[in-house]
Amino acid sequence: ALAAMGYVAFAVDMFAGSEGEPMAILGALVQDHAEWRARLTAGLDALKAQPNVDAARLAAIGFCFGGSSAIELARTGADLKAVVGFHSGLATTRPQDAANITGSILVCIGADDATIPAEQRTAFEAEMTAAGVDWQMHVYGGVVHSFTNPTVDGVEMPMLKYDAAADRRSWAAMVELFTSVF
């Protein structure tokens, strides 16, 4: 969808060079900010090296851990015009690093997402506000985790459910943000 809109899309393989269960690998990265950020920065550098990429017009988006990673990349001070997290975790052990953020932040969260409780949203709001970041949070009522994934209903876990309206609205919010910054 991003390519159809004229954007170059690039996905960072957060598992490259790692062995083990995916959730254990991700958990270890969250605990090791230096490694997490190094992998994200290496991915961004690879993107910038592509001949069809305008390094002055970059954004990062992600879903779930990918969204958490996009926000974490922004906290490094990466030159990103926009960052979008869809049902992404918002917690950090380094809230002071929000002062490094250079672009606009959009997070789209389900109000009933048990993995991102209200306290985490409140802490994120305080972090972004204290750092003077241009940020917005869209919270969708009655919506849980993985609301953008139409296949998640087959998992049969009540904490995961696709929501077509929230999916459509969150994507439209991202498009609006991109239109305003690019």
C-alpha positions in Angstrom: 0.0 0.0 0.0 2.8 2.4 0.8 4.5 1.7 -2.6 1.2 2.4 -4.4 1.2 5.8 -2.6 4.6 6.6 -4.1 6.7 5.8 -1.0 9.7 3.4 -0.8 8.9 0.8 1.9 11.7 -1.0 3.8 11.3 -3.5 6.6 14.1 -4.1 9.2 14.6 -7.8 10.1 14.9 -7.6 13.8 15.7 -11.3 14.0 18.8 -11.2 11.8 21.7 -12.9 13.5 19.5 -14.1 16.4 18.6 -17.6 17.3 15.7 -18.8 19.5 12.0 -18.1 19.9 10.8 -14.8 18.3 9.1 -13.5 21.5 12.3 -14.2 23.5 14.4 -12.4 21.0 12.1 -9.4 21.1 12.0 -9.4 24.9 15.8 -9.4 25.0 15.9 -6.5 22.6 13.5 -4.4 24.7 15.9 -5.1 27.7 19.0 -4.2 25.7 18.3 -0.7 24.3 21.8 -0.5 22.8 21.3 -3.6 20.6 17.7 -2.7 19.7 18.7 0.8 18.6 21.8 -0.5 16.8 19.6 -2.9 14.7 17.1 -0.1 14.0 19.8 2.4 13.0 21.5 -0.2 10.8 18.2 -0.7 9.0 17.7 3.1 8.6 21.2 3.4 7.2 20.5 0.6 4.7 17.4 2.5 3.6 19.2 5.8 3.2 21.8 4.1 1.0 19.2 3.1 -1.6 19.5 5.2 -4.7 15.7 5.9 -5.0 15.4 7.2 -1.4 15.3 10.8 -0.4 17.1 10.7 2.9 15.6 14.1 3.8 12.1 12.7 3.6 12.0 9.7 5.9 9.3 8.2 8.1 9.1 5.1 10.2 5.9 3.1 10.8 5.2 -0.2 12.5 2.6 -2.5 13.9 2.9 -4.0 17.4 6.6 -4.4 18.1 7.3 -2.7 14.8 5.5 0.3 16.1 7.4 0.2 19.3 10.6 0.0 17.3 9.6 3.0 15.1 9.1 5.0 18.3 12.4 3.7 19.7 14.2 4.7 16.5 12.7 8.2 16.9 14.0 8.4 20.5 17.6 8.0 19.1 17.3 11.3 17.3 17.1 9.7 13.8 16.1 12.3 11.2 12.5 11.1 10.7 9.8 13.5 9.6 7.0 11.2 10.9 6.7 8.1 13.1 3.5 6.0 13.3 2.8 3.2 15.7 -0.2 1.0 15.2 -1.2 -0.9 18.5 2.5 -0.4 19.5 3.9 -0.6 23.0 4.7 2.9 24.3 6.7 2.1 27.4 10.4 3.1 27.8 13.0 3.0 30.4 14.6 6.1 28.9 11.8 8.7 28.7 14.5 11.5 28.7 15.4 10.3 25.1 12.1 11.7 23.8 14.0 15.0 23.7 15.9 13.6 20.7 12.8 13.2 18.6 12.8 15.4 15.6 9.6 14.5 13.7 5.9 14.2 14.4 4.6 11.1 16.3 1.3 9.4 15.8 0.2 6.4 17.8 -3.1 4.5 17.2 -4.2 2.4 20.1 -7.3 0.4 21.1 -8.8 1.7 24.3 -9.4 -1.9 25.5 -5.9 -3.1 24.5 -4.7 -5.0 27.6 -1.1 -4.9 26.4 -1.1 -1.1 26.4 -2.9 -0.1 29.6 -4.1 3.4 30.3 -1.1 4.0 32.6 1.3 3.3 29.7 -0.6 5.8 27.5 -0.6 8.4 30.3 3.2 8.0 30.8 3.8 8.3 27.0 1.7 11.5 26.9 3.8 12.9 29.8 7.0 11.8 28.1 6.1 13.4 24.7 4.7 16.6 26.3 7.8 17.1 28.6 10.0 16.8 25.6 8.0 19.2 23.4 7.4 16.6 20.8 4.7 17.2 18.1 2.6 14.1 19.0 -0.9 12.8 18.7 -2.6 9.7 20.0 -5.8 8.2 18.6 -7.5 5.9 21.0 -10.3 3.8 19.5 -13.1 2.8 21.9 -14.0 -0.8 22.2 -10.9 -1.9 20.3 -8.2 -4.3 21.4 -4.8 -5.3 20.2 -3.9 -6.2 16.6 -6.9 -4.3 15.3 -5.2 -3.8 11.9 -4.7 -7.5 11.2 -7.7 -9.1 9.4 -6.4 -12.6 10.0 -5.9 -12.3 13.8 -9.5 -13.4 14.5 -8.5 -16.9 13.6 -6.1 -17.0 16.6 -9.2 -17.1 18.9 -7.7 -15.0 21.6 -10.1 -12.4 23.0 -7.2 -9.9 23.5 -6.6 -9.9 19.7 -9.3 -8.8 17.3 -9.5 -7.1 13.9 -11.5 -4.0 13.8 -12.2 -2.7 10.3 -13.3 0.8 11.3 -10.2 1.3 13.5 -8.0 -0.1 10.8 -9.4 2.3 8.2 -9.3 5.3 10.6 -5.8 4.7 11.8 -4.5 4.3 8.2 -6.2 7.5 7.2 -4.6 9.3 10.2 -1.2 8.1 9.0 -1.9 9.3 5.4 -3.0 12.7 6.8 0.2 13.0 8.9 2.3 12.1 5.9 0.5 14.7 3.8 1.2 17.3 6.4 4.9 16.6 6.8 5.9 15.7 3.2 
